[in-house]
Amino acid sequence: MLTCFGESHGKCIGAVIDGCPAGLPLSEKDIQQELDKRRPGASKISTPRREKYLAEILSGIYNGFTTGAPICILVQNLDVDSRPYKLIKNRPRPGHADYSARVRYGGFNDFRGGGRFSARVTIAYTIAGAIAKKILNTINIEVLAHTTQIGPIRLSKKIASEEIRKNVYQNTVRCADPEIARLMENEVLKVMNEEDSLGGIVECIALSVPAGLGDPIFDTLDADLAKMVFNIPAVKGVEVGAGFGVASLKGSENNDQFIIDENRVTALTNNAGGILGGLSTGMPIVVRVAFKPTSSIAKKQKTVDLSQMKEVEMKLSGRYDPCIVPRAVPIVESCVAMVLVDHAIRLNIIPKVLQE
């Protein structure tokens, strides 16, 4: 179970992970290598906010191993500039949760940088995901994510897992195809010059997941994956396998026909995305996540001044990602890994005490 705390411009962002098996080798280095993948200021198409994202373990680890007690890890917020937000305190930004949060919490919410509604809270997801992926490694499950679309530029061909492992973190947009990655980056730079932003799609694939994971009816594997992924700010759509494409298929085209391969039950296709009836099928789990364009843009937009109850125009200043999709890749991985670990622990596929 994950509990996260902190706000975008508060002192820190942190995570408390309960239920992690004892005996897992874990260090701050394990967490740091995942945090570095989503660190801001790492490329010319990300926010210039400079944060080191240094993970600090406070509890749950002794002599380099998890103890079975709750694990608390935090990251300090070091490069914070709240001045632009104080200037627009009474003017909710289009596309953000500013107005909804103000109404919901009576104006007591921390509005700076979006506060609790900032994508910065996903640092906690990434921390928990680093631990989840390490646990999954003990049963040979691998979770890989990559960018398949930014704006109008999309990856149309099927990508092998080897290409994802090799190429994703070799370019700024986290695309497994180097040529498409260049086109995506150019599109982001173009939109940056127009003072605008782009959205896109991240695909996540989980390999070697055993059949039978899931807990129907209300805690099915696909339902839990969708719920967890929808907790990432800016996510507006989730599909599993062929997703919305199934609406244009016939049953004979959509059904994944079973075969025997090396004395193992498998299928000729994977339109189901590795999940049927809310349970894993043993095929790769495939989840695609749609992200809206970054809401903070420099172009003039209409809003209202709540202190005067009148319509005004707004031109934002500050430090923003023109496209959040590249930095969302490790976050999607983390969310998928957390759900898989949870279900594997429920079925005792992962024991409460790991052996060296």
Secondary structure, 3 states (H helix, E strand, C coil): CEEEEECCCCCEEEEEECCCCECCECCHHHHHHHHHHHCCCCCCCCCCCCCCCCEEEEECEECCEECCCCEEEEEECCCCCCHHHHHCCCCCCCCCCHHHHHHHCCCCCCCHHHHHHCHHHHHHHHHHHHHHHHHHHCCCCEEEEEEEEECCEECCCCCCHHHHHHHHHHCCCCCCCHHHHHHHHHHHHHHHHCCCCCCEEEEEEEECCCCCCCECCCECHHHHHHHHHCCCCCEEEEEECCHHHHHHCCHHHHCCCEEEECCEEEECCCCCCCEECCEECCCCEEEEEEECCCCCCCCCEEEEECCCCEEEEECCCCCCCCCCHHHHHHHHHHHHHHHHHHHHHHCCCCCCECCC
